[in-house]
């Protein structure tokens, strides 16, 4: 790739973002935000899919496939070194989504 000004700006910004995210408190806050967004996403998906009863089975299958794909990405190797921030964010998003779907199921069951 050529070393253009745009490439240099993108490289510098990505390095600064990486250094900014090295702080553990910022990492934890991003993980909590992704967990809460996953919870919101689960409520939104169950509400939207519940409106039209014809989407229920398709959405359930799609969520199952996406959840298993995220599990495969997160737990496929035995790494003793810390994982990437993006993988942890994806895992927290998945956990929030599954938790929200369980809460919705309990609300419907009561």
Buried (B, 14 or more C-beta within 10 A) or exposed (E): EEEEEEEEEEEEEEEEEEEEEEEEEEBEEBBEBBBBBBBEBBBEBBEEBEEEEEBEEEBBEEBEEEBEEBEEBBEEEEEEEEEEBEEBBBBBBBBBBBBBBEBBEEEEEE
